[in-house]
Amino acid sequence: MTKKFGKAFKKVKKINNKIKKYTKEKYLGFLINEFSNTFKIPKYVIEKETKQIISRNYDYANDKILKIKSWKNFIKNLFLTFGISILIIFSFFFKKKITKKKEFEIIVDGALKQNEAFHFNEIIKNFNKVCFISKKKFLKNKNIYYFNHKNFFITNNSYSLLVRLKFLYFVFLIFITSLISLKNFYFIFFEIIYKLLKYNFIFNSVISKSYIQSKFYDTSALKNYLFKINGGKITSCTQKNLLEVGLSSFINTDVFFSIGKNTGSLLRELDGECKKIFPVGSLYMEADWFKKRKDLKNVEKTDLLVIGINTVLRHYKLHITEAFDKNYYKFINWVAVFSKKFPKLRIVIKHHANFPHDPKEYEIIKNSNIKLQIINKSVNGSYAHAFKSKVLCSFGSTMIFELLGHNVPGFYVDPNFENQQFFELLPQSKIWRLNNYNKFEKKLLKIIHGKKLEIRNKDFYCLNSKNVSKRISNFLKNY
């Protein structure tokens, strides 16, 4: 059966093909080859890592690679890479004695804040020996060993003096190649060098059978390679967001723990590599809703909760076609019209805590009865607001799928069915997408006035998330 894709997907796929060709062009291809030969890492690993870095730094709104022409970034990363190369040369003479590698059942990585660490709390309870890669001790579990890697470029003791000198050689090689080609290759190779030093140090010090991280868009082919050559067996990540077209290229992991039965299908279509897509439910919903007390006393009841997405900070990734801006603000306008038409209804737009001011959105809603909520009033976050609302809607939040999987009705507002960033290969979303204002008004009013909607095939949206960590742990233990 032929798969049909929209304009946004086709544009991103075309750019992915350009990125693939770009890694084989004269100057970049030369640097990739030299890096591979110099540090004895397979060329295909460095090529994959380079594709991931370029894709993450691609500005779809302006159709360009960010930083590639930035001389400010060139100078910054020149000094950073040069500084690190000098440090690792001098650190050879002060390097610590090699200690025996510590072995664990699982390594947890990528949690930079308390709430991110808490999402792994239940998984950690299912293992006896856990290594947490972190500079801070967020959780107090006795089975956690915290590995602080902050001085990895100084304390790294696995490199000979000759290899350390090669880092300095490569810094100059990037400099010359960048000047000749008039392109800034430092933004690519600073990240590769940093990652090589960091994870070579980590996996030479601690290793496990399993590795897990939360952000699928932050996976790394190089990190996975280093994990496995040091004795690791399986890398994995969880689904934090819907697989947006602009966010989901070149994902690299052995196992992708998806929230629903087919919510990971786009991964391979956008040039990702994954051996197994395994549905488990939402790790975030389990942690923030099912495993915390129900903190609802300060959360007001609403008739309509609009779940926001961060369009301002991520505009360059979302604005793939001209339809995005036009339809996002049309969606906000529909909510404003609805509010003015039914002024007694309690309507709240709930944005993420890091949401910056959006002047265009503010202008649309300023004379309506819509309340803008940014600061969380509950330890349960946005889930508390969702469970205290009669009906939900959003332009592209993953929470609609999560809540549909738990029998809470919600809709995606998708003017003219032109919102292609979020719904590729998600046919189950179609019945919950409202493509004109009349449908929007009718559907919402029916539910607000008490009509019950049957939500079928809930597992295709999100599996019941009470025991996500148990599913993940059992899978990794039995792999």
C-alpha positions as CSV (number, residue, x, y, z in Angstrom):
1,M,0.0,0.0,0.0
2,T,1.4,3.4,-1.1
3,K,1.8,5.8,1.8
4,K,0.6,9.4,1.2
5,F,2.6,12.2,2.7
6,G,1.9,16.0,2.9
7,K,4.0,18.9,1.7
8,A,5.8,19.3,5.1
9,F,7.0,15.7,5.1
10,K,8.1,15.9,1.4
11,K,10.1,19.1,2.1
12,V,11.9,17.5,5.1
13,K,12.6,14.3,3.2
14,K,14.1,16.4,0.3
15,I,16.3,18.2,2.9
16,N,17.3,14.9,4.4
17,N,18.5,13.7,1.0
18,K,20.5,17.0,0.7
19,I,22.0,16.4,4.1
20,K,23.1,12.9,3.1
21,K,24.7,14.2,-0.1
22,Y,26.3,17.1,1.9
23,T,28.1,14.7,4.2
24,K,29.9,13.2,1.1
25,E,30.8,16.6,-0.5
26,K,34.5,17.4,-1.0
27,Y,35.4,19.3,2.2
28,L,33.0,17.9,4.7
29,G,33.5,14.4,3.3
30,F,37.3,14.9,3.7
31,L,36.9,15.9,7.4
32,I,34.7,13.0,8.1
33,N,37.2,10.6,6.5
34,E,40.1,12.1,8.4
35,F,38.3,12.0,11.7
36,S,37.4,8.4,11.1
37,N,41.0,7.4,10.2
38,T,42.6,9.6,13.0
39,F,40.5,8.3,15.9
40,K,39.8,4.8,14.5
41,I,36.0,5.2,14.5
42,P,34.1,3.7,11.6
43,K,33.3,6.3,8.9
44,Y,29.6,5.4,8.8
45,V,29.3,6.3,12.5
46,I,30.8,9.8,12.0
47,E,28.5,10.3,8.9
48,K,25.4,9.4,10.9
49,E,26.4,11.7,13.7
50,T,27.1,14.5,11.2
51,K,23.6,14.0,9.6
52,Q,22.0,14.2,13.1
53,I,23.9,17.4,14.0
54,I,23.0,19.1,10.7
55,S,19.4,18.1,10.9
56,R,19.1,19.4,14.5
57,N,20.5,22.7,13.3
58,Y,18.4,23.0,10.2
59,D,16.2,26.1,10.0
60,Y,13.1,25.0,8.0
61,A,11.5,28.5,8.1
62,N,14.5,30.0,6.2
63,D,15.6,26.8,4.5
64,K,19.2,26.9,5.7
65,I,21.7,25.2,8.0
66,L,22.2,27.3,11.1
67,K,25.8,28.3,12.0
68,I,27.3,27.0,8.8
69,K,28.0,30.6,7.6
70,S,28.3,32.1,11.1
71,W,31.8,33.4,11.7
72,K,30.9,34.4,15.2
73,N,30.2,30.7,15.9
74,F,33.3,29.8,14.0
75,I,35.5,31.8,16.3
76,K,33.7,30.6,19.4
77,N,34.0,26.9,18.6
78,L,37.6,27.4,17.3
79,F,38.6,28.6,20.8
80,L,36.5,25.9,22.5
81,T,37.9,23.0,20.5
82,F,41.5,24.5,20.7
83,G,41.1,24.9,24.5
84,I,39.9,21.3,25.0
85,S,42.7,19.9,22.8
86,I,45.3,21.8,24.9
87,L,43.7,20.7,28.1
88,I,43.7,17.0,27.2
89,I,47.4,17.2,26.2
90,F,48.4,18.7,29.5
91,S,46.2,16.4,31.4
92,F,48.2,13.4,30.1
93,F,50.9,14.4,32.6
94,F,48.5,14.6,35.5
95,K,46.1,11.8,34.6
96,K,44.7,9.6,37.3
97,K,45.3,6.0,37.8
98,I,43.1,3.8,35.7
99,T,40.3,2.4,37.9
100,K,38.3,-0.8,37.3
101,K,35.2,-0.2,35.2
102,K,32.0,-0.3,37.3
103,E,29.2,-2.5,35.9
104,F,25.5,-1.8,36.3
105,E,22.2,-3.2,35.0
106,I,21.1,0.0,33.4
107,I,22.5,3.5,32.7
108,V,20.1,6.5,32.7
109,D,21.2,9.6,30.8
110,G,19.8,12.9,29.7
111,A,18.0,14.1,32.8
112,L,19.2,17.6,33.5
113,K,16.5,18.8,36.0
114,Q,14.7,17.4,39.0
115,N,11.5,16.7,37.1
116,E,13.3,15.0,34.3
117,A,15.1,12.7,36.7
118,F,11.8,11.9,38.5
119,H,10.4,10.5,35.2
120,F,12.9,7.6,35.6
121,N,12.1,7.0,39.3
122,E,9.9,4.0,38.7
123,I,12.2,2.4,36.2
124,I,15.1,2.7,38.7
125,K,13.0,0.8,41.3
126,N,13.0,-2.2,39.0
127,F,16.8,-2.6,38.9
128,N,19.3,-3.4,41.7
129,K,22.3,-1.5,40.3
130,V,21.6,1.7,38.4
131,C,24.1,4.3,37.1
132,F,22.7,7.8,36.7
133,I,24.8,10.1,34.4
134,S,24.4,13.4,36.2
135,K,26.3,16.3,37.8
136,K,23.6,16.5,40.5
137,K,22.0,13.9,42.8
138,F,18.3,14.4,42.0
139,L,17.0,11.2,43.4
140,K,17.8,9.6,46.8
141,N,17.3,5.9,45.8
142,K,20.0,3.7,47.5
143,N,20.5,1.6,44.3
144,I,21.6,4.7,42.3
145,Y,25.3,5.4,41.6
146,Y,25.8,8.9,40.3
147,F,28.5,9.3,37.8
148,N,29.7,13.0,37.6
149,H,31.5,13.6,34.3
150,K,32.0,17.3,34.6
151,N,35.9,17.1,34.3
152,F,35.9,14.4,31.6
153,F,38.3,16.3,29.3
154,I,40.8,16.6,32.1
155,T,40.5,13.2,33.9
156,N,40.1,11.1,30.8
157,N,42.9,8.6,31.0
158,S,42.3,6.2,28.1
159,Y,44.2,8.2,25.4
160,S,47.9,8.0,24.7
161,L,49.9,11.2,24.3
162,L,50.0,10.6,20.5
163,V,46.2,10.4,20.3
164,R,45.9,13.6,22.4
165,L,48.2,15.4,20.0
166,K,46.0,14.3,17.1
167,F,43.1,16.2,18.6
168,L,45.2,19.4,18.3
169,Y,46.1,18.4,14.7
170,F,42.4,18.0,13.8
171,V,41.5,21.4,15.3
172,F,43.9,23.0,12.8
173,L,42.6,20.7,10.0
174,I,39.1,22.0,10.6
175,F,40.4,25.6,10.6
176,I,42.2,25.2,7.2
177,T,39.3,23.4,5.6
178,S,36.7,25.9,6.9
179,L,38.8,28.8,5.5
180,I,39.2,27.2,2.1
181,S,35.5,26.3,1.8
182,L,34.2,29.5,3.5
183,K,32.1,27.3,5.7
184,N,32.0,26.9,9.5
185,F,32.7,23.2,10.2
186,Y,33.6,23.8,13.8
187,F,29.9,23.7,14.8
188,I,29.8,20.1,13.6
189,F,33.1,18.8,14.8
190,F,33.1,20.6,18.2
191,E,30.0,18.6,19.0
192,I,31.5,15.4,17.7
193,I,34.8,15.9,19.6
194,Y,33.0,16.9,22.8
195,K,30.8,13.8,22.6
196,L,33.7,11.5,21.8
197,L,35.7,12.7,24.8
198,K,32.7,12.8,27.1
199,Y,31.2,9.3,26.4
200,N,34.5,7.6,25.9
201,F,35.3,8.7,29.4
202,I,31.9,7.7,30.7
203,F,31.7,4.2,29.1
204,N,35.4,3.5,30.1
205,S,34.4,4.2,33.7
206,V,30.9,2.7,33.9
207,I,29.0,0.3,31.7
208,S,25.8,-1.7,31.7
209,K,23.7,-4.0,29.5
210,S,21.0,-1.3,28.9
211,Y,21.1,2.4,28.3
212,I,18.0,4.7,28.3
213,Q,17.4,8.4,27.7
214,S,14.2,10.4,27.4
215,K,14.6,12.6,24.4
216,F,14.4,10.8,21.1
217,Y,15.5,13.9,19.2
218,D,18.8,13.9,21.2
219,T,19.9,10.3,20.3
220,S,23.4,9.9,19.0
221,A,25.0,7.3,16.6
222,L,28.5,8.0,18.1
223,K,27.3,7.7,21.7
224,N,25.6,4.3,20.8
225,Y,28.8,3.1,19.1
226,L,31.0,4.0,22.1
227,F,28.5,2.3,24.5
228,K,28.6,-0.9,22.6
229,I,32.4,-1.2,22.0
230,N,32.8,-0.8,25.7
231,G,30.5,-3.7,26.5
232,G,26.9,-2.3,26.3
233,K,24.2,-4.3,24.6
234,I,21.0,-2.2,24.0
235,T,20.3,1.5,23.7
236,S,16.8,2.9,24.1
237,C,14.7,6.1,24.3
238,T,11.2,7.1,25.2
239,Q,8.6,9.0,23.2
240,K,8.3,12.4,24.8
241,N,6.5,14.1,21.8
242,L,4.5,13.2,18.8
243,L,7.0,12.5,16.0
244,E,6.9,15.9,14.5
245,V,8.2,16.1,10.9
246,G,10.7,18.8,11.7
247,L,12.0,17.1,14.8
248,S,12.3,13.4,14.0
249,S,15.0,12.9,11.4
250,F,18.0,10.6,11.7
251,I,16.9,9.2,15.1
252,N,19.3,6.4,16.1
253,T,18.4,3.9,18.8
254,D,18.0,0.2,19.2
255,V,14.6,0.5,20.9
256,F,12.0,3.2,20.7
257,F,9.4,3.0,23.5
258,S,6.4,4.6,21.9
259,I,3.3,5.9,23.7
260,G,0.8,4.1,21.4
261,K,0.6,1.2,19.0
262,N,1.7,3.0,15.9
263,T,2.9,6.4,17.2
264,G,6.5,5.6,16.2
265,S,5.9,4.7,12.6
266,L,7.4,8.0,11.2
267,L,10.8,7.3,12.7
268,R,12.1,5.0,9.9
269,E,10.4,7.1,7.2
270,L,12.6,10.1,8.2
271,D,15.9,8.1,7.9
272,G,16.0,6.9,11.5
273,E,17.5,3.6,12.5
274,C,15.7,1.5,15.1
275,K,15.5,-2.3,15.6
276,K,12.3,-2.3,17.6
277,I,9.4,0.1,18.3
278,F,7.7,-1.1,21.4
279,P,4.5,0.6,22.7
280,V,4.5,1.1,26.5
281,G,2.3,4.2,27.2
282,S,3.5,7.6,28.4
283,L,6.4,7.7,30.9
284,Y,5.6,11.3,31.6
285,M,2.0,10.7,32.4
286,E,2.9,7.8,34.6
287,A,5.4,9.9,36.6
288,D,3.4,13.2,36.8
289,W,-0.1,11.8,37.2
290,F,-0.2,8.2,38.3
291,K,2.8,8.2,40.7
292,K,2.2,11.6,42.4
293,R,-0.6,12.6,44.7
294,K,-3.6,14.2,42.9
295,D,-2.8,17.9,43.6
296,L,-6.0,19.6,42.3
297,K,-7.1,22.0,45.0
298,N,-5.5,25.1,43.3
299,V,-6.5,24.1,39.8
300,E,-9.8,25.6,38.6
301,K,-12.4,23.7,36.7
302,T,-12.7,24.7,33.0
303,D,-15.1,24.0,30.2
304,L,-12.4,24.1,27.6
305,L,-8.6,23.7,28.1
306,V,-6.4,24.7,25.2
307,I,-3.1,22.9,25.5
308,G,-0.4,25.1,24.1
309,I,2.7,24.3,22.1
310,N,5.9,26.4,22.1
311,T,5.7,28.1,18.7
312,V,8.0,31.0,19.6
313,L,11.2,29.1,20.6
314,R,10.7,26.4,18.0
315,H,9.4,28.4,15.1
316,Y,12.3,27.5,12.9
317,K,11.4,23.8,13.3
318,L,7.7,24.2,12.9
319,H,7.4,26.6,10.0
320,I,8.1,24.1,7.3
321,T,5.4,25.3,5.0
322,E,3.6,28.7,4.9
323,A,0.5,26.9,6.2
324,F,1.9,26.7,9.8
325,D,1.8,30.4,10.8
326,K,-1.4,31.0,9.0
327,N,-3.2,28.1,10.6
328,Y,-1.8,28.3,14.1
329,Y,-3.1,31.8,14.6
330,K,-6.3,30.9,12.9
331,F,-6.7,28.2,15.6
332,I,-6.1,30.8,18.3
333,N,-8.6,33.1,16.6
334,W,-11.2,30.3,16.6
335,V,-10.8,30.0,20.3
336,A,-11.2,33.7,20.8
337,V,-14.3,33.8,18.6
338,F,-15.7,30.9,20.6
339,S,-15.0,32.7,23.9
340,K,-16.7,35.9,22.7
341,K,-19.7,34.0,21.4
342,F,-20.1,32.0,24.7
343,P,-18.7,34.4,27.3
344,K,-19.9,32.3,30.3
345,L,-17.7,29.4,29.4
346,R,-14.4,29.1,31.3
347,I,-11.6,28.8,28.8
348,V,-7.9,28.5,29.7
349,I,-4.9,28.3,27.4
350,K,-2.3,26.3,29.3
351,H,1.2,26.8,28.0
352,H,4.5,25.2,29.2
353,A,6.3,26.9,32.0
354,N,9.1,28.1,29.7
355,F,6.7,29.7,27.3
356,P,7.9,33.2,26.3
357,H,5.6,36.1,25.4
358,D,3.8,35.7,22.0
359,P,2.7,39.2,21.0
360,K,0.6,37.9,18.1
361,E,-1.3,35.4,20.3
362,Y,-1.8,38.0,23.0
363,E,-3.2,40.4,20.5
364,I,-5.8,37.9,19.3
365,I,-7.1,36.9,22.8
366,K,-6.7,40.2,24.7
367,N,-10.4,41.2,24.4
368,S,-11.8,37.8,25.1
369,N,-12.6,35.9,28.3
370,I,-9.7,33.5,27.7
371,K,-7.3,33.1,30.6
372,L,-3.6,32.4,29.9
373,Q,-2.0,30.0,32.3
374,I,1.8,29.5,32.3
375,I,2.9,28.7,35.8
376,N,1.9,25.3,37.0
377,K,-0.4,25.3,40.0
378,S,-0.1,21.6,40.7
379,V,2.6,19.0,41.1
380,N,0.8,17.1,38.4
381,G,1.5,19.9,35.8
382,S,-0.8,20.2,32.8
383,Y,-2.3,16.8,33.6
384,A,-4.1,18.4,36.5
385,H,-5.7,21.0,34.3
386,A,-6.6,18.4,31.7
387,F,-8.5,16.2,34.2
388,K,-10.4,19.2,35.5
389,S,-11.6,20.3,32.1
390,K,-14.7,19.1,30.3
391,V,-13.0,19.0,26.9
392,L,-9.5,19.6,25.5
393,C,-8.1,21.0,22.3
394,S,-4.7,21.8,20.9
395,F,-2.8,22.5,17.7
396,G,-0.3,19.7,18.2
397,S,0.3,18.7,21.8
398,T,1.1,15.0,22.6
399,M,-1.2,15.3,25.6
400,I,-4.3,15.0,23.3
401,F,-3.1,11.5,22.4
402,E,-2.2,10.7,26.0
403,L,-5.6,11.8,27.3
404,L,-7.6,10.0,24.5
405,G,-5.8,6.9,25.6
406,H,-7.2,7.5,29.1
407,N,-10.8,8.2,27.9
408,V,-10.6,12.0,28.1
409,P,-12.0,13.6,24.9
410,G,-9.7,16.1,23.1
411,F,-9.4,17.5,19.6
412,Y,-6.7,18.8,17.3
413,V,-7.7,22.1,15.7
414,D,-6.5,21.7,12.2
415,P,-7.8,24.4,9.8
416,N,-8.4,22.8,6.3
417,F,-6.4,19.7,7.4
418,E,-3.2,21.7,6.6
419,N,-1.4,21.0,9.8
420,Q,1.0,18.4,8.5
421,Q,3.8,18.7,11.1
422,F,2.2,16.4,13.7
423,F,0.0,13.8,12.1
424,E,1.9,11.9,9.4
425,L,1.3,8.1,9.6
426,L,-1.3,8.7,12.4
427,P,-4.6,7.9,10.7
428,Q,-6.3,7.5,14.1
429,S,-5.9,11.2,14.6
430,K,-8.2,12.1,11.7
431,I,-11.5,11.7,13.6
432,W,-10.2,14.1,16.3
433,R,-9.1,16.8,13.9
434,L,-11.4,19.7,13.4
435,N,-10.9,21.4,10.0
436,N,-13.4,24.3,10.2
437,Y,-14.9,26.6,12.8
438,N,-18.4,25.1,12.6
439,K,-17.1,21.6,13.5
440,F,-15.0,23.2,16.2
441,E,-17.9,24.9,17.8
442,K,-20.4,22.0,17.5
443,K,-18.1,19.3,18.8
444,L,-16.9,21.3,21.8
445,L,-20.4,22.4,22.8
446,K,-21.8,18.9,22.7
447,I,-19.2,17.7,25.1
448,I,-19.4,20.8,27.3
449,H,-23.1,20.2,27.6
450,G,-22.7,16.6,28.7
451,K,-22.6,14.4,25.6
452,K,-20.4,11.4,26.1
453,L,-18.1,10.4,23.3
454,E,-16.9,6.8,22.8
455,I,-13.2,6.6,22.3
456,R,-12.4,3.4,20.4
457,N,-9.0,1.7,20.1
458,K,-7.4,3.7,22.9
459,D,-4.1,1.8,22.6
460,F,-3.5,3.4,19.2
461,Y,-3.3,6.8,21.0
462,C,-1.7,5.8,24.2
463,L,-1.5,2.7,26.3
464,N,-2.8,2.8,29.9
465,S,0.1,4.5,31.6
466,K,-0.1,3.3,35.2
467,N,2.7,0.7,34.6
468,V,4.9,2.1,31.9
469,S,8.1,1.7,33.8
470,K,7.3,-1.9,34.5
471,R,6.8,-2.6,30.8
472,I,10.1,-0.8,29.9
473,S,12.1,-2.6,32.7
474,N,10.7,-6.0,31.7
475,F,11.6,-5.5,28.1
476,L,15.1,-4.4,28.8
477,K,15.7,-7.2,31.3
478,N,14.5,-9.8,28.8
479,Y,16.2,-8.4,25.7
